[in-house]
Amino acid sequence: MRIFILALDDLWDTGLAVSLDAFALANSFSAQLMKGAPHFDVSVVGVRKRVRSRHGFPIPVQAISSEPKPDWVIVPALAKGTPEQLLPALQRPDVKLAKTQLLKWHAAGASVAASCIGTFVLAETGLLDHREATTTWWLAPVFRQRYPHVLLDESRILVSSGTAVTAGAAMGHLDLALWLIRTVSPQISSLVSRYLLADLRSLQAPYIIPNHLAQSDPLISRFEQWARENLKQGFSLQQAAKALATSSRTLQRRCDAVLGKSPLAYFQDLRVEHAQSLLHGNDADIESIAAEVGYADGATLRTLLRERLGRGVRDLRASLR
């Protein structure tokens, strides 16, 4: 498998490094255990001759030529963690050249992938339109508003959608590399994950901080504050809208546009977050915690935690200690 990693200036160091390390380990295990040639021919390429990482380290890049053609092109994350940094960066000349080059590679038959904030660069091409995708969770509201035709689900760590694959925040780079390795050899992928102490995860949901998502919109920010003050109460869209001096329809529409979910679903997110905090260092029984977050019984809370986080109460207590 021939892989091009498209390096742009001001790249997030860890994202590039962990991807290269994962593929290098895979090649090493392949040569040792399978007595064959390395499976992954990885090149770091750039649209500019000189590329530096966020910490100022020079990244040796190969010039892009018509041959050889890649099977996969990966776009790692730019080190632009806020909308104020990211949106101007997407207008840079090198990013626009990268967009054009990605379209050429894809037209020639290459599959494309991106992790974390690199998903924004990939989305700029339009190649994610009408496809399922994920992105770095704290920039999901910005992503959703900028690319309304992308079917975004930021709760997932990795989403494969035909010839495009996206991965979530930060260490999603490693999840993406492991996924690509697994398409060639599940055995090698398992070895790499063990050597790197990387659990095979499927959800970003346990890592999402709901109030970070709410800050991007004044109405949603006010709704979040109201919701936290009323977690013990049963949710009522009409009561929430009245308290915020808006209509139910407006609140519903803004939640969908900014968060990609209903007001009730976001209210439940906050309940899950608070329940997690109560499970941490707290020996209270599940019935008491359920009452604290507004549920009549522990069974309902157990079901919600498993649906949202993919873990039961016992696993959550163990992981939080």
N, C-alpha and C positions, 0 to 999 in steps of 0.2 A: 504494500500500500504506500503510495507516494503522497506525502502530506506537506503542504506549504503552511507555515505560520506567518501570517501577514503582520509584520511589526510596524507600528506607527509611532511617531515621536511622542514622548511623555507617556510611555507604556508603564503599566503597573508591574513592578519587578517580579513579585511573587507569582503572578499569573503565568508569565512567560516561563519562569524557572521551573515551576512545578509541572508544567506541561512537558517541557524538554526532559526533565528527570524521569517522568513516568514512561515516556517512550523509550528512553535510553535503558531503563530497567527491563522493559518488555523485550527489547532486542537482546539484552544480555541473557535473560532467561531462555529466550528462544534458541539462542546459539548453544547454551549449556545443556538444556533439557531435551530439546527436540532435534539436536544435531543438524540444524538447518541454518540457512542464511537468515539474518534479521528480517523481521516482517515489515518494519516501518522505516521508510526512507524519508527522513524529516529534514526540511530546509527552512531556514528563517529568511524570508524575502521581504523587500521593502520597496516602496515607490520612491523613496529618497535614498541617496547614497549614504547619508549619515543619520543614524537614529540613536537617540539616547533614552534611557529609562527615566522614570520619575525621580530616581535618586541620582541621576546624572551619569550613570554608567553607559559607556558606548556599547551598542548592540551590533555585532557584526552581521550585516545582512547581505544577501545575494541579490544581484540585479534581476529584475523580472525579464524573462525572455519567452519566446513562443514555444520553446522546447526545453526541458520535458514538461508535459502537462500533468497537473496534479489530479489525484483522485479525490482529495479533500483539501479544502482551504479553511483554516481556523483563524478567527479574528479574536485575539486576546483583548483584555480590558484596557482602555485608556485610564489614566489616573485622574479622573475627573468625577469626583464623588458627589457633587451637588449640581442642581440644574443650572445655577449661575456659572459654573465652570464648564459644564458639559455642552450646553446648547451652542455657545460661541465656538467651541472646539469642533463641532460637527460641520462648521462652515470653513474650516481650514483647508487650504489647497491640497495638502497631502491626504486629508480624509476624502475629499472629492475625487482625487485620483484613485484612491483605494476603492471607492464605490464603483467607478468605471471599470476597474480591473476585476473586481468581484463579479460583475455582470458578464464580462468576457469569459472568465473561467467557467462560470455556471453555464453559459451558452455553449461552451466547448465540452460540457459533460461532467464538470466537477461538482461534487456536493459541497455544501458550505456549512460552516458551524461557527458559533461564537459563544463566549462566556461573559457573564457579568456585564460590564458597561460596553463591551465589544458588541453586544446584541443591538445596541443603538446604531452602530456603524452598519451592521448587516440589515437592520430594518430600513435604513436610509435608501437602500437599493430597491426596495419594494419586493424583494424575494420572500419576505415573510408575510406579505399580504394574503389574507384569507387562509392562513395556516395557523395551527396552534404553536405557541411559543411561550417561553418564560424569560425572565430578565432579573437583574439585581432587585431584590424586593423593595428596598427603600426608594427606588426611582420608578416603581411601577405606575404611580399616578401620572408622572410626566410621560412615560412611555405610552400609556393608554391614550392620553390626550394627543400626543404627537403622531401616533400611528393607529388611528381608529379602526383600520381594516385588519389589523393583526388580532388573532384570537388569543389574547394574553391570559395566562394562568400563572401568576407569580408564586402560588403555593407550591409548585413543583420545582424540583432541583434540575431536572433534565427533561426536555421534550423533543422527541424525534417526530418530524413531520415530513415524510418523503425525503427529498434531497437536501433538507435543511434541518439542523439540530441546534438547539439553544440550551444553555446551561445558566444556572442562577449565580448568585453573588459570590464574589471572592474565590473561595475554594471550589466553587463550581467548575473552575478550570480543571481540577483533578477529576471530578466526576465525568466531565466530557472526555478527557483523555482515557479514562478507564472504560468508558462506553465504547470508544473507537477500538481500543485494544480487544475488548470482548467480542466485537464483531468478527475478529480474526481468530481469537483463541480465548474462550472463557477460562481455561486453565491458567494461561499467562496473566490474564486480567486479575484473577483471584490472587495469584502470587504477588503481583505488584501492589494490590491493595493491602495485603498483609504486611509487606515490607515497609510500606509508607504509613501503616497504622490508619488506613482510610476505610471507614465503614461504608458499606454500600447503602446509600440513602436514596430516598425517593421524594422527600418533601423538604421545602424551605419553610413550611408553615411553623415548625417549632421555633424558628429563629426570628420570625417577623415581630417587630415592635409596632403595634397598631398606631400609637400616637404619632410615630414618624410619618406614617402614611397620611394621617389627617391634617398635618401641618401645611400641606400644599393648597388647601382651600379653606377660606374663612368660615363658611357655613359648616363644613365637615369638622373643622376644628372645634366649633361651638357644640356641634352634635356630640362629638367625643366627650367633651367636658360634661354635658348633660347626662350622657349615658353612664359615665363613671359614677356620677352622683346618684344614679337610679338603678344600679345593677341588681339590688335586692328586689326591685319591683318587677312585675310582669311588663314586658315590652308592649308599648302601644304607639304605633306610628302617628296617630292623631295627637296624642299627648305630647310626643316629641316635637312635632311640627308646631303645635301651639306654643310650647315653651320657647321655641326658637324664632317665633314670629314669622313663620313661613307656612307654605302649604304642604300637605302630605305629598302631593305630586312633585313639587320642587325638590323636597328632601330626597324623595325616591330617585329622581332624575340625577341629582348631584352625586349621590352615593354611587350610582351606577357608572357615571362618567368618570369620577375620580378614583373610586375604589374597585369598580368592576363587580360590585355586589350590592345586595339590598341593605337598607338600614338594619333590619333584623339580623342579617348575617354578620354585619359589623358589630352589632351589639353582642352577639354570641362570641365573636372574636375577643372582645374585651372581657367577657366572662371567663373564657378559656385562659387568657393571660393572667387574670386575677387568681383563678384557681391554681395555676402553675406556681404563682408566687406563694400561695398558702401551703402548697405541698412542699415547698423548699424550707427545710429546717423546721417543719411544723408537724407534730405528731397527731394533730386533730384528725378525727375520723372523717371519712368521705361524706357522711351525712351532714356533719357540721359545716364542711367546706361548701357542700351543695347549697345549704341554706344561706351561706354568706354571699354567694353569687346569684341567688335568686331562683334556685331550683327546689322543687318540693321533695325530691328524694335523690339519693346518691346514684341510683341506677341511670337516671337521665344524664347526670354529669359524666358518669363513666362512659356512656355511649358517645357523648359529644367529644370528650377528650380523645377517644380512640378514632373517631371519624376525622377530627381535625389534625391530630398529631401523629396518628399511626401507632400509638402506644397506649397501654393500659396504665392504671394508677400505680401499680407496683413498679413497673418499669420507669415511670416518670419520677417516682420518689427516689429510686436507686440512682438514676442519672443526675438528679439535682443535688445529691448529697456530696 
